């Protein structure tokens, strides 16, 4: 049974290591192994230790029973809008049908959420298929287009209707 727990300080190192491993499997899709090349080096800083005290961010660990299978960083943008800054499953949890349920659990954690937003690189089409075909997200914008490399980032959104 999947469950979420707030990240504890003693688990920060594991969180950071596992998310780095999870994203490293996509390096083959990028020139020189570079996943992100932001102009602002802090733009894609997923260091949980730096984010842990941020009152607008929530860091959650994802478990299947007692087994750690992933994590997420979610930031509140306004009253009912959230950015899923980071979502990952551990490498040994991929391909086992856990992703959709894990993301759904994350979405249900934020009871006041009416909209979730996330960004993923166009070079990793697997992510796009997952978010659109399995999880109900829609591409609403394409940003950071590099015409020489023919890559960009897809911005996804999902509206949440909770039938209040």
C-alpha positions as a Python dict, from the first residue, in 0.01 Angstrom:
ca = {
    (1, 'X'): (0, 0, 0),
    (2, 'X'): (142, 337, -102),
    (3, 'X'): (178, 612, 155),
    (4, 'X'): (340, 953, 191),
    (5, 'X'): (548, 1089, 474),
    (6, 'X'): (695, 1433, 524),
    (7, 'X'): (1070, 1426, 468),
    (8, 'X'): (1264, 1402, 792),
    (9, 'X'): (1605, 1569, 827),
    (10, 'X'): (1773, 1234, 877),
    (11, 'X'): (1645, 1118, 535),
    (12, 'X'): (1758, 1421, 332),
    (13, 'X'): (2078, 1257, 207),
    (14, 'X'): (1890, 947, 85),
    (15, 'X'): (1627, 1168, -83),
    (16, 'X'): (1896, 1366, -268),
    (17, 'X'): (2093, 1056, -369),
    (18, 'X'): (1789, 867, -495),
    (19, 'X'): (1654, 1157, -697),
    (20, 'X'): (1996, 1205, -859),
    (21, 'X'): (2006, 834, -950),
    (22, 'X'): (1650, 846, -1084),
    (23, 'X'): (1725, 1140, -1312),
    (24, 'X'): (2063, 1004, -1420),
    (25, 'X'): (1893, 729, -1621),
    (26, 'X'): (1775, 1002, -1861),
    (27, 'X'): (2124, 1139, -1925),
    (28, 'X'): (2153, 939, -2246),
    (29, 'X'): (1891, 1167, -2403),
    (30, 'X'): (2106, 1477, -2355),
    (31, 'X'): (2428, 1587, -2519),
    (32, 'X'): (2730, 1548, -2294),
    (33, 'X'): (2509, 1395, -2026),
    (34, 'X'): (2365, 1732, -1936),
    (35, 'X'): (2005, 1708, -1824),
    (36, 'X'): (1955, 2076, -1753),
    (37, 'X'): (2158, 2379, -1847),
    (38, 'X'): (1977, 2667, -1676),
    (39, 'X'): (2101, 3022, -1705),
    (40, 'X'): (2040, 3056, -1331),
    (41, 'X'): (2226, 2770, -1153),
    (42, 'X'): (1971, 2781, -868),
    (43, 'X'): (1675, 2740, -1104),
    (44, 'X'): (1682, 2360, -1086),
    (45, 'X'): (1839, 2311, -745),
    (46, 'X'): (1657, 2011, -599),
    (47, 'X'): (1870, 1989, -284),
    (48, 'X'): (1616, 1888, -22),
    (49, 'X'): (1833, 2029, 258),
    (50, 'X'): (1801, 2379, 109),
    (51, 'X'): (1427, 2347, 51),
    (52, 'X'): (1331, 2177, 378),
    (53, 'X'): (1267, 2500, 570),
    (54, 'X'): (1075, 2676, 292),
    (55, 'X'): (723, 2745, 419),
    (56, 'X'): (579, 2729, 66),
    (57, 'X'): (734, 2392, -19),
    (58, 'X'): (646, 2041, 94),
    (59, 'X'): (887, 1752, 56),
    (60, 'X'): (731, 1408, 71),
    (61, 'X'): (877, 1061, 71),
    (62, 'X'): (682, 789, -108),
    (63, 'X'): (666, 440, 41),
    (64, 'X'): (521, 110, -71),
    (65, 'X'): (452, -34, 270),
    (66, 'X'): (784, 20, 446),
    (67, 'X'): (993, 30, 128),
    (68, 'X'): (1110, 374, 14),
    (69, 'X'): (1017, 410, -354),
    (70, 'X'): (1044, 781, -433),
    (71, 'X'): (988, 1140, -344),
    (72, 'X'): (843, 1471, -447),
    (73, 'X'): (887, 1841, -387),
    (74, 'X'): (570, 2047, -424),
    (75, 'X'): (554, 2426, -395),
    (76, 'X'): (246, 2634, -334),
    (77, 'X'): (216, 2906, -599),
    (78, 'X'): (-102, 3063, -467),
    (79, 'X'): (-410, 2963, -268),
    (80, 'X'): (-502, 2662, -481),
    (81, 'X'): (-221, 2628, -737),
    (82, 'X'): (83, 2405, -685),
    (83, 'X'): (400, 2330, -878),
    (84, 'X'): (529, 1976, -867),
    (85, 'X'): (892, 2082, -870),
    (86, 'X'): (1023, 1726, -853),
    (87, 'X'): (863, 1384, -871),
    (88, 'X'): (1057, 1061, -898),
    (89, 'X'): (1054, 692, -827),
    (90, 'X'): (1366, 501, -732),
    (91, 'X'): (1526, 312, -1019),
    (92, 'X'): (1421, -28, -882),
    (93, 'X'): (1059, 93, -854),
    (94, 'X'): (1025, 196, -1219),
    (95, 'X'): (809, -5, -1455),
    (96, 'X'): (606, -171, -1180),
    (97, 'X'): (286, 31, -1220),
    (98, 'X'): (351, 248, -914),
    (99, 'X'): (397, 590, -1076),
    (100, 'X'): (35, 677, -1155),
    (101, 'X'): (-85, 577, -808),
    (102, 'X'): (205, 757, -641),
    (103, 'X'): (137, 1080, -831),
    (104, 'X'): (-235, 1052, -758),
    (105, 'X'): (-154, 1014, -388),
    (106, 'X'): (64, 1326, -402),
    (107, 'X'): (-218, 1520, -569),
    (108, 'X'): (-469, 1407, -305),
    (109, 'X'): (-233, 1517, -25),
    (110, 'X'): (-302, 1883, -108),
    (111, 'X'): (-671, 1908, -26),
    (112, 'X'): (-711, 2269, -141),
    (113, 'X'): (-540, 2213, -478),
    (114, 'X'): (-735, 2305, -787),
    (115, 'X'): (-442, 2306, -1027),
    (116, 'X'): (-109, 2125, -1046),
    (117, 'X'): (168, 2232, -1278),
    (118, 'X'): (498, 2064, -1367),
    (119, 'X'): (775, 2088, -1625),
    (120, 'X'): (968, 1811, -1797),
    (121, 'X'): (1224, 1818, -2080),
    (122, 'X'): (1101, 1734, -2429),
    (123, 'X'): (1399, 1502, -2477),
    (124, 'X'): (1249, 1255, -2229),
    (125, 'X'): (937, 1155, -2419),
    (126, 'X'): (873, 875, -2166),
    (127, 'X'): (783, 1141, -1907),
    (128, 'X'): (546, 1315, -2149),
    (129, 'X'): (365, 990, -2226),
    (130, 'X'): (336, 918, -1853),
    (131, 'X'): (196, 1258, -1756),
    (132, 'X'): (-42, 1293, -2053),
    (133, 'X'): (-161, 938, -2122),
    (134, 'X'): (-159, 794, -1771),
    (135, 'X'): (-206, 1086, -1532),
    (136, 'X'): (-435, 1329, -1715),
    (137, 'X'): (-199, 1625, -1752),
    (138, 'X'): (-211, 1854, -2055),
    (139, 'X'): (75, 2037, -2221),
    (140, 'X'): (-11, 2406, -2188),
    (141, 'X'): (314, 2570, -2292),
    (142, 'X'): (654, 2497, -2441),
    (143, 'X'): (941, 2699, -2294),
    (144, 'X'): (1315, 2721, -2343),
    (145, 'X'): (1306, 2610, -2706),
    (146, 'X'): (1654, 2561, -2850),
    (147, 'X'): (1615, 2552, -3227),
    (148, 'X'): (1972, 2429, -3282),
    (149, 'X'): (1926, 2124, -3059),
    (150, 'X'): (1551, 2090, -3125),
    (151, 'X'): (1473, 2058, -2753),
    (152, 'X'): (1256, 2247, -2508),
    (153, 'X'): (1068, 2199, -2183),
    (154, 'X'): (701, 2103, -2173),
    (155, 'X'): (483, 2276, -1914),
    (156, 'X'): (196, 2054, -1798),
    (157, 'X'): (-115, 2137, -1598),
    (158, 'X'): (-389, 1931, -1443),
    (159, 'X'): (-710, 2070, -1301),
    (160, 'X'): (-845, 1898, -993),
    (161, 'X'): (-1219, 1876, -937),
    (162, 'X'): (-1305, 1758, -589),
    (163, 'X'): (-1683, 1817, -617),
    (164, 'X'): (-1691, 2044, -314),
}
